[in-house]
Amino acid sequence: MKKRGTPLGLIGVVLIIVGCLFLSLLARVTKGTLRELPQRQIRPMVKRFTGRELPGKAEDLRAIFHSYRGLELIFVVFQTNQEGCSYILDAFVGKHVKMHEFPHAENNTFEWHGMADFSTGCRYQKQLGVVLFDEDLIGRIRRDDLEYVNTGRYPTDAVTGYYLAGASFDPSSKIWCHYAVVVFKDQGLVYICAEQVPKGVYFR
């Protein structure tokens, strides 16, 4: 007599496979989209996010894009010359933009909430296995300030540059854009974090 357990076993295997695929899809939907951008997409996306153009000289241009429930974030890095650094400062400075020079005794980088965006970028790049932001270089800004707090002077090799944080609103699309920019002037290095927040989205 032939056994009839085979069809039931096959159905069980199929259900397990379908269940695994569903859980995998659910995980991807929950986590959103995280990917490295091709170079051809970076400039247009920075323009769409911030309304600003990148300088003509932007070498080794790289970026990560993340989207989740309508919230979109972009993390950008590139190398430029002093003219490009000045261009970025002029382009992103505006009426509702805060700019700080570092190191500077009157600044307190521990209050720069936007620096957390770059830490987020560091976390995402580890997930993707790509090199974007230098986590140690970002950390040195805070460590230099901490040394000033403890000793009353900055290290002789303190990191130098500018930090900008601002926001803009597009009335036609009802979308807010928040951005933070760090220009390491001695290295000619520029880091940009920007996020678009559609109307009704109130979380990161």
N, CA and C atoms as an extended XYZ file, in Angstrom:
612
Properties=species:S:1:pos:R:3:atomname:S:1:resname:S:1:resid:I:1 pbc="F F F"
N         0.854       -1.201        0.000 N   MET     1
C         0.000        0.000        0.000 CA  MET     1
C         0.886        1.246        0.000 C   MET     1
N         0.573        2.208       -0.863 N   LYS     2
C         1.363        3.427       -0.948 CA  LYS     2
C         1.022        4.385        0.186 C   LYS     2
N         2.051        5.052        0.700 N   LYS     3
C         1.849        6.040        1.751 CA  LYS     3
C         1.327        7.345        1.157 C   LYS     3
N         0.442        8.003        1.895 N   ARG     4
C        -0.169        9.253        1.409 CA  ARG     4
C         0.370       10.479        2.151 C   ARG     4
N         1.504       10.350        2.837 N   GLY     5
C         2.055       11.473        3.591 CA  GLY     5
C         2.809       12.475        2.727 C   GLY     5
N         3.177       12.052        1.530 N   THR     6
C         4.006       12.913        0.675 CA  THR     6
C         3.334       14.226        0.304 C   THR     6
N         2.050       14.231       -0.175 N   PRO     7
C         1.412       15.510       -0.526 CA  PRO     7
C         1.328       16.458        0.659 C   PRO     7
N         1.007       15.944        1.860 N   LEU     8
C         0.927       16.802        3.026 CA  LEU     8
C         2.295       17.375        3.386 C   LEU     8
N         3.316       16.526        3.264 N   GLY     9
C         4.674       17.009        3.532 CA  GLY     9
C         5.094       18.093        2.562 C   GLY     9
N         4.702       17.920        1.285 N   LEU    10
C         5.032       18.910        0.263 CA  LEU    10
C         4.335       20.227        0.545 C   LEU    10
N         3.067       20.137        0.956 N   ILE    11
C         2.315       21.352        1.291 CA  ILE    11
C         2.966       22.073        2.466 C   ILE    11
N         3.426       21.275        3.444 N   GLY    12
C         4.087       21.867        4.608 CA  GLY    12
C         5.354       22.617        4.218 C   GLY    12
N         6.134       22.008        3.305 N   VAL    13
C         7.366       22.654        2.835 CA  VAL    13
C         7.042       23.954        2.109 C   VAL    13
N         6.006       23.917        1.258 N   VAL    14
C         5.610       25.104        0.503 CA  VAL    14
C         5.173       26.224        1.456 C   VAL    14
N         4.401       25.860        2.487 N   LEU    15
C         3.944       26.858        3.452 CA  LEU    15
C         5.116       27.492        4.194 C   LEU    15
N         6.098       26.671        4.530 N   ILE    16
C         7.289       27.191        5.220 CA  ILE    16
C         8.034       28.173        4.330 C   ILE    16
N         8.186       27.807        3.045 N   ILE    17
C         8.894       28.685        2.101 CA  ILE    17
C         8.155       30.005        1.926 C   ILE    17
N         6.817       29.899        1.742 N   VAL    18
C         6.011       31.119        1.579 CA  VAL    18
C         6.098       31.987        2.825 C   VAL    18
N         6.061       31.353        3.988 N   GLY    19
C         6.166       32.089        5.244 CA  GLY    19
C         7.485       32.820        5.372 C   GLY    19
N         8.569       32.151        4.989 N   CYS    20
C         9.896       32.776        5.045 CA  CYS    20
C         9.989       33.960        4.092 C   CYS    20
N         9.431       33.790        2.879 N   LEU    21
C         9.446       34.882        1.911 CA  LEU    21
C         8.638       36.071        2.418 C   LEU    21
N         7.505       35.794        3.056 N   PHE    22
C         6.667       36.870        3.591 CA  PHE    22
C         7.392       37.624        4.693 C   PHE    22
N         8.046       36.868        5.612 N   LEU    23
C         8.774       37.511        6.700 CA  LEU    23
C         9.932       38.344        6.172 C   LEU    23
N        10.592       37.824        5.117 N   SER    24
C        11.695       38.570        4.510 CA  SER    24
C        11.192       39.864        3.892 C   SER    24
N        10.050       39.785        3.174 N   LEU    25
C         9.468       40.977        2.563 CA  LEU    25
C         9.025       41.968        3.622 C   LEU    25
N         8.400       41.457        4.702 N   LEU    26
C         7.953       42.320        5.786 CA  LEU    26
C         9.118       43.048        6.425 C   LEU    26
N        10.245       42.333        6.600 N   ALA    27
C        11.435       42.957        7.193 CA  ALA    27
C        11.956       44.071        6.303 C   ALA    27
N        11.942       43.830        4.970 N   ARG    28
C        12.429       44.844        4.043 CA  ARG    28
C        11.529       46.069        4.042 C   ARG    28
N        10.206       45.855        4.114 N   VAL    29
C         9.277       46.985        4.130 CA  VAL    29
C         9.444       47.785        5.416 C   VAL    29
N         9.629       47.066        6.542 N   THR    30
C         9.773       47.729        7.834 CA  THR    30
C        11.041       48.568        7.884 C   THR    30
N        12.132       48.018        7.343 N   LYS    31
C        13.405       48.717        7.404 CA  LYS    31
C        13.527       49.802        6.350 C   LYS    31
N        12.677       49.766        5.326 N   GLY    32
C        12.758       50.743        4.268 CA  GLY    32
C        13.839       50.388        3.263 C   GLY    32
N        14.253       51.390        2.505 N   THR    33
C        15.251       51.201        1.459 CA  THR    33
C        16.566       51.855        1.873 C   THR    33
N        17.630       51.105        1.754 N   LEU    34
C        18.963       51.617        2.058 CA  LEU    34
C        19.900       51.170        0.953 C   LEU    34
N        20.512       52.135        0.260 N   ARG    35
C        21.385       51.766       -0.863 CA  ARG    35
C        22.421       52.851       -1.120 C   ARG    35
N        23.495       52.446       -1.769 N   GLU    36
C        24.498       53.408       -2.228 CA  GLU    36
C        24.046       53.943       -3.572 C   GLU    36
N        24.174       55.246       -3.765 N   LEU    37
C        23.714       55.878       -4.999 CA  LEU    37
C        24.796       55.849       -6.077 C   LEU    37
N        24.410       55.608       -7.332 N   PRO    38
C        25.352       55.798       -8.435 CA  PRO    38
C        25.705       57.280       -8.539 C   PRO    38
N        26.887       57.581       -9.012 N   GLN    39
C        27.319       58.985       -9.080 CA  GLN    39
C        26.374       59.856       -9.887 C   GLN    39
N        25.803       59.304      -10.949 N   ARG    40
C        24.931       60.112      -11.816 CA  ARG    40
C        23.668       60.578      -11.099 C   ARG    40
N        23.306       59.917      -10.011 N   GLN    41
C        22.088       60.286       -9.288 CA  GLN    41
C        22.339       61.266       -8.137 C   GLN    41
N        23.605       61.444       -7.755 N   ILE    42
C        23.895       62.200       -6.538 CA  ILE    42
C        23.597       63.691       -6.689 C   ILE    42
N        24.129       64.311       -7.730 N   ARG    43
C        23.903       65.752       -7.906 CA  ARG    43
C        22.417       66.095       -8.023 C   ARG    43
N        21.656       65.389       -8.887 N   PRO    44
C        20.220       65.699       -8.972 CA  PRO    44
C        19.493       65.493       -7.645 C   PRO    44
N        19.887       64.493       -6.869 N   MET    45
C        19.201       64.244       -5.609 CA  MET    45
C        19.538       65.309       -4.570 C   MET    45
N        20.797       65.754       -4.543 N   VAL    46
C        21.160       66.855       -3.634 CA  VAL    46
C        20.367       68.103       -3.998 C   VAL    46
N        20.214       68.361       -5.293 N   LYS    47
C        19.429       69.510       -5.762 CA  LYS    47
C        17.979       69.361       -5.340 C   LYS    47
N        17.416       68.150       -5.480 N   ARG    48
C        16.019       67.919       -5.104 CA  ARG    48
C        15.809       68.087       -3.602 C   ARG    48
N        16.760       67.627       -2.823 N   PHE    49
C        16.637       67.701       -1.369 CA  PHE    49
C        16.809       69.127       -0.859 C   PHE    49
N        17.880       69.786       -1.272 N   THR    50
C        18.289       71.047       -0.646 CA  THR    50
C        18.034       72.282       -1.498 C   THR    50
N        17.814       72.084       -2.791 N   GLY    51
C        17.673       73.229       -3.685 CA  GLY    51
C        19.003       73.852       -4.045 C   GLY    51
N        20.113       73.220       -3.628 N   ARG    52
C        21.457       73.737       -3.902 CA  ARG    52
C        22.194       72.820       -4.870 C   ARG    52
N        23.104       73.421       -5.637 N   GLU    53
C        23.961       72.673       -6.543 CA  GLU    53
C        25.290       72.377       -5.845 C   GLU    53
N        25.907       71.276       -6.193 N   LEU    54
C        27.253       70.991       -5.719 CA  LEU    54
C        28.254       71.748       -6.588 C   LEU    54
N        29.448       72.011       -6.072 N   PRO    55
C        30.451       72.729       -6.879 CA  PRO    55
C        30.890       71.897       -8.072 C   PRO    55
N        31.433       72.570       -9.070 N   GLY    56
C        31.902       71.850      -10.255 CA  GLY    56
C        32.961       70.824       -9.920 C   GLY    56
N        33.857       71.160       -8.990 N   LYS    57
C        34.905       70.238       -8.577 CA  LYS    57
C        34.417       69.479       -7.338 C   LYS    57
N        33.990       68.247       -7.542 N   ALA    58
C        33.538       67.386       -6.448 CA  ALA    58
C        34.057       65.976       -6.739 C   ALA    58
N        35.301       65.756       -6.375 N   GLU    59
C        35.947       64.484       -6.686 CA  GLU    59
C        35.586       63.416       -5.655 C   GLU    59
N        35.669       62.169       -6.091 N   ASP    60
C        35.359       61.021       -5.228 CA  ASP    60
C        33.980       61.199       -4.590 C   ASP    60
N        33.016       61.612       -5.398 N   LEU    61
C        31.654       61.881       -4.939 CA  LEU    61
C        30.931       60.570       -4.649 C   LEU    61
N        30.465       60.420       -3.410 N   ARG    62
C        29.766       59.205       -2.993 CA  ARG    62
C        28.569       59.572       -2.128 C   ARG    62
N        27.568       58.683       -2.100 N   ALA    63
C        26.373       58.987       -1.309 CA  ALA    63
C        25.610       57.714       -0.962 C   ALA    63
N        24.877       57.800        0.150 N   ILE    64
C        23.972       56.745        0.610 CA  ILE    64
C        22.576       57.342        0.696 C   ILE    64
N        21.583       56.552        0.272 N   PHE    65
C        20.188       56.992        0.313 CA  PHE    65
C        19.379       56.047        1.187 C   PHE    65
N        18.502       56.626        2.017 N   HIS    66
C        17.636       55.809        2.872 CA  HIS    66
C        16.232       56.390        2.856 C   HIS    66
N        15.229       55.533        2.693 N   SER    67
C        13.841       55.982        2.744 CA  SER    67
C        13.044       55.054        3.642 C   SER    67
N        12.086       55.652        4.373 N   TYR    68
C        11.271       54.876        5.292 CA  TYR    68
C         9.978       55.620        5.572 C   TYR    68
N         8.857       55.046        5.133 N   ARG    69
C         7.539       55.621        5.372 CA  ARG    69
C         7.436       57.079        4.935 C   ARG    69
N         7.958       57.385        3.793 N   GLY    70
C         7.879       58.740        3.257 CA  GLY    70
C         9.030       59.642        3.637 C   GLY    70
N         9.774       59.272        4.674 N   LEU    71
C        10.941       60.051        5.086 CA  LEU    71
C        12.140       59.618        4.251 C   LEU    71
N        12.860       60.573        3.677 N   GLU    72
C        14.017       60.273        2.840 CA  GLU    72
C        15.252       60.979        3.377 C   GLU    72
N        16.362       60.272        3.379 N   LEU    73
C        17.628       60.837        3.849 CA  LEU    73
C        18.723       60.550        2.843 C   LEU    73
N        19.651       61.495        2.716 N   ILE    74
C        20.805       61.314        1.850 CA  ILE    74
C        22.055       61.750        2.600 C   ILE    74
N        23.126       60.999        2.434 N   PHE    75
C        24.412       61.275        3.079 CA  PHE    75
C        25.455       61.340        1.971 C   PHE    75
N        26.155       62.472        1.887 N   VAL    76
C        27.051       62.744        0.747 CA  VAL    76
C        28.440       63.128        1.231 C   VAL    76
N        29.447       62.700        0.491 N   VAL    77
C        30.820       63.113        0.767 CA  VAL    77
C        31.527       63.369       -0.561 C   VAL    77
N        32.395       64.384       -0.579 N   PHE    78
C        33.232       64.610       -1.758 CA  PHE    78
C        34.447       65.441       -1.374 C   PHE    78
N        35.432       65.387       -2.246 N   GLN    79
C        36.673       66.141       -2.074 CA  GLN    79
C        36.647       67.325       -3.035 C   GLN    79
N        37.083       68.483       -2.557 N   THR    80
C        37.101       69.658       -3.412 CA  THR    80
C        38.286       70.542       -3.046 C   THR    80
N        38.414       71.671       -3.750 N   ASN    81
C        39.489       72.619       -3.435 CA  ASN    81
C        38.936       73.751       -2.567 C   ASN    81
N        39.774       74.729       -2.242 N   GLN    82
C        39.329       75.823       -1.380 CA  GLN    82
C        38.204       76.629       -2.026 C   GLN    82
N        38.245       76.749       -3.343 N   GLU    83
C        37.170       77.450       -4.047 CA  GLU    83
C        35.856       76.692       -3.882 C   GLU    83
N        35.931       75.363       -3.952 N   GLY    84
C        34.726       74.547       -3.759 CA  GLY    84
C        34.199       74.644       -2.345 C   GLY    84
N        35.105       74.712       -1.364 N   CYS    85
C        34.692       74.872        0.031 CA  CYS    85
C        33.961       76.204        0.222 C   CYS    85
N        34.513       77.264       -0.361 N   SER    86
C        33.877       78.580       -0.259 CA  SER    86
C        32.518       78.575       -0.948 C   SER    86
N        32.428       77.870       -2.074 N   TYR    87
C        31.166       77.778       -2.803 CA  TYR    87
C        30.093       77.127       -1.933 C   TYR    87
N        30.453       76.031       -1.264 N   ILE    88
C        29.495       75.327       -0.399 CA  ILE    88
C        29.023       76.225        0.736 C   ILE    88
N        29.955       76.947        1.351 N   LEU    89
C        29.579       77.845        2.445 CA  LEU    89
C        28.622       78.929        1.959 C   LEU    89
N        28.897       79.490        0.793 N   ASP    90
C        28.028       80.531        0.247 CA  ASP    90
C        26.658       79.963       -0.145 C   ASP    90
N        26.667       78.740       -0.716 N   ALA    91
C        25.425       78.150       -1.215 CA  ALA    91
C        24.478       77.753       -0.088 C   ALA    91
N        25.028       77.250        1.017 N   PHE    92
C        24.178       76.718        2.073 CA  PHE    92
C        23.893       77.721        3.191 C   PHE    92
N        24.652       78.797        3.262 N   VAL    93
C        24.368       79.810        4.275 CA  VAL    93
C        23.133       80.603        3.841 C   VAL    93
N        22.251       80.866        4.794 N   GLY    94
C        21.044       81.624        4.501 CA  GLY    94
C        20.463       82.225        5.763 C   GLY    94
N        19.262       82.778        5.626 N   LYS    95
C        18.626       83.482        6.737 CA  LYS    95
C        18.377       82.568        7.933 C   LYS    95
N        17.972       81.330        7.677 N   HIS    96
C        17.628       80.412        8.761 CA  HIS    96
C        18.687       79.326        8.937 C   HIS    96
N        19.925       79.672        8.656 N   VAL    97
C        21.019       78.708        8.752 CA  VAL    97
C        21.992       79.137        9.838 C   VAL    97
N        22.350       78.213       10.693 N   LYS    98
C        23.352       78.472       11.719 CA  LYS    98
C        24.696       77.967       11.220 C   LYS    98
N        25.735       78.773       11.400 N   MET    99
C        27.068       78.359       10.995 CA  MET    99
C        28.036       78.522       12.163 C   MET    99
N        28.848       77.512       12.389 N   HIS   100
C        29.862       77.547       13.445 CA  HIS   100
C        31.218       77.213       12.833 C   HIS   100
N        32.224       77.917       13.281 N   GLU   101
C        33.596       77.567       12.897 CA  GLU   101
C        34.219       76.761       14.027 C   GLU   101
N        34.970       75.751       13.675 N   PHE   102
C        35.655       74.972       14.713 CA  PHE   102
C        37.133       74.822       14.340 C   PHE   102
N        38.031       74.772       15.357 N   PRO   103
C        37.693       74.956       16.772 CA  PRO   103
C        37.492       76.436       17.095 C   PRO   103
N        36.620       76.699       18.040 N   HIS   104
C        36.357       78.069       18.462 CA  HIS   104
C        35.825       78.018       19.874 C   HIS   104
N        36.434       78.783       20.761 N   ALA   105
C        36.100       78.706       22.183 CA  ALA   105
C        34.646       79.049       22.468 C   ALA   105
N        34.012       79.857       21.610 N   GLU   106
C        32.632       80.257       21.863 CA  GLU   106
C        31.634       79.201       21.406 C   GLU   106
N        32.099       78.212       20.634 N   ASN   107
C        31.221       77.153       20.160 CA  ASN   107
C        31.161       76.016       21.164 C   ASN   107
N        30.103       75.300       21.151 N   ASN   108
C        29.979       74.095       21.960 CA  ASN   108
C        29.414       73.006       21.066 C   ASN   108
N        30.288       72.171       20.497 N   THR   109
C        29.836       71.165       19.535 CA  THR   109
C        28.939       70.125       20.161 C   THR   109
N        28.942       70.002       21.485 N   PHE   110
C        28.083       69.018       22.129 CA  PHE   110
C        26.616       69.411       21.996 C   PHE   110
N        26.349       70.651       21.625 N   GLU   111
C        24.976       71.096       21.416 CA  GLU   111
C        24.584       71.042       19.946 C   GLU   111
N        25.471       70.609       19.090 N   TRP   112
C        25.166       70.543       17.674 CA  TRP   112
C        24.402       69.249       17.408 C   TRP   112
N        23.088       69.307       17.521 N   HIS   113
C        22.278       68.094       17.380 CA  HIS   113
C        22.443       67.472       15.993 C   HIS   113
N        22.736       68.298       14.996 N   GLY   114
C        22.887       67.785       13.645 CA  GLY   114
C        24.042       66.819       13.484 C   GLY   114
N        25.025       66.862       14.397 N   MET   115
C        26.149       65.937       14.293 CA  MET   115
C        25.687       64.496       14.424 C   MET   115
N        24.531       64.290       15.064 N   ALA   116
C        23.989       62.934       15.185 CA  ALA   116
C        23.637       62.373       13.817 C   ALA   116
N        23.316       63.252       12.844 N   ASP   117
C        23.015       62.783       11.491 CA  ASP   117
C        24.214       62.091       10.868 C   ASP   117
N        25.400       62.602       11.139 N   PHE   118
C        26.599       62.002       10.577 CA  PHE   118
C        26.906       60.664       11.250 C   PHE   118
N        26.566       60.556       12.525 N   SER   119
C        26.708       59.271       13.210 CA  SER   119
C        25.757       58.245       12.603 C   SER   119
N        24.551       58.695       12.229 N   THR   120
C        23.597       57.823       11.545 CA  THR   120
C        24.161       57.370       10.209 C   THR   120
N        24.785       58.298        9.489 N   GLY   121
C        25.414       57.949        8.219 CA  GLY   121
C        26.508       56.907        8.395 C   GLY   121
N        27.278       57.033        9.478 N   CYS   122
C        28.327       56.053        9.768 CA  CYS   122
C        27.720       54.671       10.021 C   CYS   122
N        26.581       54.643       10.698 N   ARG   123
C        25.928       53.366       10.972 CA  ARG   123
C        25.411       52.728        9.688 C   ARG   123
N        24.825       53.544        8.813 N   TYR   124
C        24.305       53.020        7.552 CA  TYR   124
C        25.420       52.498        6.650 C   TYR   124
N        26.550       53.217        6.619 N   GLN   125
C        27.630       52.783        5.736 CA  GLN   125
C        28.200       51.444        6.197 C   GLN   125
N        28.175       51.203        7.505 N   LYS   126
C        28.624       49.900        8.012 CA  LYS   126
C        27.669       48.795        7.571 C   LYS   126
N        26.374       49.101        7.566 N   GLN   127
C        25.392       48.116        7.126 CA  GLN   127
C        25.590       47.758        5.654 C   GLN   127
N        25.947       48.759        4.846 N   LEU   128
C        26.135       48.536        3.416 CA  LEU   128
C        27.531       48.034        3.074 C   LEU   128
N        28.472       48.205        4.003 N   GLY   129
C        29.847       47.812        3.736 CA  GLY   129
C        30.554       48.752        2.784 C   GLY   129
N        30.218       50.055        2.866 N   VAL   130
C        30.868       51.057        2.008 CA  VAL   130
C        31.591       52.068        2.888 C   VAL   130
N        32.507       52.808        2.273 N   VAL   131
C        33.255       53.844        2.996 CA  VAL   131
C        32.724       55.200        2.565 C   VAL   131
N        32.253       55.972        3.535 N   LEU   132
C        31.696       57.281        3.231 CA  LEU   132
C        32.299       58.300        4.196 C   LEU   132
N        31.763       58.391        5.397 N   PHE   133
C        32.264       59.323        6.402 CA  PHE   133
C        33.377       58.683        7.225 C   PHE   133
N        34.334       59.519        7.640 N   ASP   134
C        35.403       59.095        8.545 CA  ASP   134
C        34.909       59.313        9.972 C   ASP   134
N        34.525       58.236       10.641 N   GLU   135
C        33.940       58.341       11.972 CA  GLU   135
C        34.919       58.952       12.972 C   GLU   135
N        36.200       58.637       12.830 N   ASP   136
C        37.202       59.181       13.743 CA  ASP   136
C        37.353       60.692       13.547 C   ASP   136
N        37.312       61.144       12.289 N   LEU   137
C        37.428       62.570       11.996 CA  LEU   137
C        36.246       63.339       12.594 C   LEU   137
N        35.050       62.775       12.475 N   ILE   138
C        33.867       63.401       13.073 CA  ILE   138
C        34.014       63.473       14.590 C   ILE   138
N        34.498       62.375       15.184 N   GLY   139
C        34.662       62.326       16.632 CA  GLY   139
C        35.701       63.291       17.154 C   GLY   139
N        36.697       63.612       16.312 N   ARG   140
C        37.761       64.519       16.759 CA  ARG   140
C        37.236       65.920       17.034 C   ARG   140
N        36.185       66.349       16.347 N   ILE   141
C        35.617       67.677       16.602 CA  ILE   141
C        35.170       67.770       18.054 C   ILE   141
N        34.508       66.741       18.529 N   ARG   142
C        34.028       66.721       19.915 CA  ARG   142
C        35.184       66.541       20.892 C   ARG   142
N        36.127       65.680       20.530 N   ARG   143
C        37.260       65.451       21.432 CA  ARG   143
C        38.112       66.702       21.578 C   ARG   143
N        38.264       67.458       20.492 N   ASP   144
C        39.012       68.719       20.573 CA  ASP   144
C        38.322       69.685       21.527 C   ASP   144
N        37.001       69.771       21.444 N   ASP   145
C        36.257       70.644       22.349 CA  ASP   145
C        36.368       70.163       23.791 C   ASP   145
N        36.341       68.850       23.959 N   LEU   146
C        36.446       68.296       25.313 CA  LEU   146
C        37.806       68.631       25.920 C   LEU   146
N        38.855       68.583       25.092 N   GLU   147
C        40.179       68.942       25.600 CA  GLU   147
C        40.216       70.418       25.986 C   GLU   147
N        39.527       71.260       25.209 N   TYR   148
C        39.476       72.680       25.563 CA  TYR   148
C        38.759       72.874       26.904 C   TYR   148
N        37.679       72.144       27.095 N   VAL   149
C        36.932       72.245       28.347 CA  VAL   149
C        37.805       71.831       29.529 C   VAL   149
N        38.615       70.793       29.332 N   ASN   150
C        39.423       70.255       30.430 CA  ASN   150
C        40.725       71.013       30.666 C   ASN   150
N        41.308       71.566       29.581 N   THR   151
C        42.634       72.168       29.715 CA  THR   151
C        42.665       73.664       29.422 C   THR   151
N        41.603       74.183       28.783 N   GLY   152
C        41.590       75.595       28.425 CA  GLY   152
C        42.291       75.889       27.115 C   GLY   152
N        42.687       74.859       26.386 N   ARG   153
C        43.316       75.069       25.073 CA  ARG   153
C        42.976       73.894       24.157 C   ARG   153
N        43.034       74.190       22.855 N   TYR   154
C        42.772       73.156       21.858 CA  TYR   154
C        44.065       72.438       21.498 C   TYR   154
N        43.983       71.192       20.997 N   PRO   155
C        45.187       70.498       20.529 CA  PRO   155
C        45.833       71.267       19.382 C   PRO   155
N        47.141       71.146       19.254 N   THR   156
C        47.838       71.859       18.175 CA  THR   156
C        47.412       71.337       16.805 C   THR   156
N        46.944       70.082       16.747 N   ASP   157
C        46.499       69.507       15.479 CA  ASP   157
C        44.980       69.427       15.411 C   ASP   157
N        44.291       70.351       16.076 N   ALA   158
C        42.829       70.333       16.104 CA  ALA   158
C        42.252       70.393       14.694 C   ALA   158
N        41.139       69.693       14.506 N   VAL   159
C        40.453       69.707       13.217 CA  VAL   159
C        39.856       71.092       12.990 C   VAL   159
N        39.984       71.603       11.785 N   THR   160
C        39.478       72.937       11.471 CA  THR   160
C        38.410       72.864       10.386 C   THR   160
N        37.416       73.717       10.507 N   GLY   161
C        36.384       73.740        9.481 CA  GLY   161
C        35.145       74.483        9.916 C   GLY   161
N        34.038       74.181        9.243 N   TYR   162
C        32.782       74.859        9.498 CA  TYR   162
C        31.645       73.838        9.571 C   TYR   162
N        30.691       74.145       10.432 N   TYR   163
C        29.486       73.325       10.556 CA  TYR   163
C        28.276       74.214       10.290 C   TYR   163
N        27.388       73.762        9.412 N   LEU   164
C        26.184       74.509        9.087 CA  LEU   164
C        24.966       73.620        9.305 C   LEU   164
N        23.892       74.202        9.792 N   ALA   165
C        22.637       73.477        9.949 CA  ALA   165
C        21.498       74.395        9.553 C   ALA   165
N        20.598       73.890        8.715 N   GLY   166
C        19.497       74.729        8.261 CA  GLY   166
C        18.311       73.913        7.809 C   GLY   166
N        17.269       74.611        7.381 N   ALA   167
C        16.050       73.965        6.904 CA  ALA   167
C        15.396       74.845        5.855 C   ALA   167
N        14.656       74.206        4.967 N   SER   168
C        13.903       74.935        3.955 CA  SER   168
C        12.560       74.240        3.751 C   SER   168
N        11.583       74.982        3.252 N   PHE   169
C        10.245       74.431        3.054 CA  PHE   169
C         9.779       74.714        1.642 C   PHE   169
N         9.288       73.674        0.972 N   ASP   170
C         8.755       73.810       -0.377 CA  ASP   170
C         7.232       73.878       -0.278 C   ASP   170
N         6.634       75.070       -0.451 N   PRO   171
C         5.177       75.205       -0.284 CA  PRO   171
C         4.366       74.411       -1.299 C   PRO   171
N         4.936       74.160       -2.477 N   SER   172
C         4.186       73.430       -3.507 CA  SER   172
C         4.039       71.951       -3.155 C   SER   172
N         5.118       71.353       -2.618 N   SER   173
C         5.081       69.926       -2.276 CA  SER   173
C         4.790       69.679       -0.801 C   SER   173
N         4.783       70.776       -0.007 N   LYS   174
C         4.566       70.666        1.444 CA  LYS   174
C         5.649       69.808        2.116 C   LYS   174
N         6.855       69.905        1.608 N   ILE   175
C         7.950       69.085        2.131 CA  ILE   175
C         9.006       69.964        2.791 C   ILE   175
N         9.380       69.591        4.001 N   TRP   176
C        10.485       70.245        4.704 CA  TRP   176
C        11.785       69.539        4.358 C   TRP   176
N        12.848       70.294        4.258 N   CYS   177
C        14.181       69.717        4.116 CA  CYS   177
C        15.054       70.240        5.250 C   CYS   177
N        15.637       69.342        6.005 N   HIS   178
C        16.601       69.692        7.046 CA  HIS   178
C        17.971       69.204        6.569 C   HIS   178
N        18.988       70.011        6.767 N   TYR   179
C        20.315       69.583        6.325 CA  TYR   179
C        21.396       70.051        7.288 C   TYR   179
N        22.488       69.313        7.266 N   ALA   180
C        23.683       69.667        8.024 CA  ALA   180
C        24.881       69.476        7.109 C   ALA   180
N        25.814       70.404        7.181 N   VAL   181
C        27.004       70.364        6.322 CA  VAL   181
C        28.239       70.586        7.178 C   VAL   181
N        29.248       69.772        6.963 N   VAL   182
C        30.539       69.980        7.609 CA  VAL   182
C        31.586       70.155        6.520 C   VAL   182
N        32.331       71.244        6.589 N   VAL   183
C        33.410       71.519        5.646 CA  VAL   183
C        34.727       71.458        6.415 C   VAL   183
N        35.529       70.449        6.144 N   PHE   184
C        36.858       70.349        6.745 CA  PHE   184
C        37.811       71.092        5.819 C   PHE   184
N        38.065       72.360        6.144 N   LYS   185
C        38.737       73.243        5.190 CA  LYS   185
C        40.169       72.836        4.898 C   LYS   185
N        40.898       72.299        5.895 N   ASP   186
C        42.290       71.904        5.642 CA  ASP   186
C        42.377       70.695        4.722 C   ASP   186
N        41.400       69.795        4.812 N   GLN   187
C        41.395       68.597        3.966 CA  GLN   187
C        40.652       68.793        2.653 C   GLN   187
N        39.911       69.914        2.518 N   GLY   188
C        39.090       70.117        1.327 CA  GLY   188
C        38.014       69.056        1.228 C   GLY   188
N        37.479       68.661        2.384 N   LEU   189
C        36.526       67.568        2.469 CA  LEU   189
C        35.169       68.108        2.894 C   LEU   189
N        34.102       67.640        2.237 N   VAL   190
C        32.755       68.117        2.548 CA  VAL   190
C        31.845       66.933        2.843 C   VAL   190
N        31.135       67.010        3.978 N   TYR   191
C        30.120       66.030        4.362 CA  TYR   191
C        28.760       66.725        4.351 C   TYR   191
N        27.756       66.067        3.782 N   ILE   192
C        26.400       66.612        3.770 CA  ILE   192
C        25.409       65.539        4.219 C   ILE   192
N        24.522       65.913        5.133 N   CYS   193
C        23.386       65.079        5.506 CA  CYS   193
C        22.127       65.894        5.234 C   CYS   193
N        21.153       65.310        4.568 N   ALA   194
C        19.905       66.028        4.307 CA  ALA   194
C        18.742       65.059        4.385 C   ALA   194
N        17.606       65.560        4.862 N   GLU   195
C        16.407       64.732        4.947 CA  GLU   195
C        15.206       65.516        4.458 C   GLU   195
N        14.307       64.821        3.778 N   GLN   196
C        13.048       65.411        3.346 CA  GLN   196
C        11.928       64.827        4.183 C   GLN   196
N        11.128       65.704        4.773 N   VAL   197
C        10.048       65.277        5.668 CA  VAL   197
C         8.725       65.745        5.100 C   VAL   197
N         7.947       64.842        4.491 N   PRO   198
C         6.642       65.230        3.945 CA  PRO   198
C         5.670       65.652        5.039 C   PRO   198
N         4.660       66.388        4.652 N   LYS   199
C         3.638       66.832        5.599 CA  LYS   199
C         2.993       65.626        6.282 C   LYS   199
N         2.905       65.690        7.600 N   GLY   200
C         2.270       64.605        8.345 CA  GLY   200
C         3.243       63.596        8.891 C   GLY   200
N         4.529       63.701        8.490 N   VAL   201
C         5.558       62.792        9.025 CA  VAL   201
C         6.308       63.525       10.108 C   VAL   201
N         6.307       62.982       11.308 N   TYR   202
C         6.883       63.684       12.439 CA  TYR   202
C         7.962       62.877       13.147 C   TYR   202
N         8.488       61.830       12.530 N   PHE   203
C         9.495       61.018       13.176 CA  PHE   203
C        10.651       60.788       12.236 C   PHE   203
N        11.795       60.369       12.817 N   ARG   204
C        12.982       60.057       12.032 CA  ARG   204
C        12.988       58.576       11.724 C   ARG   204
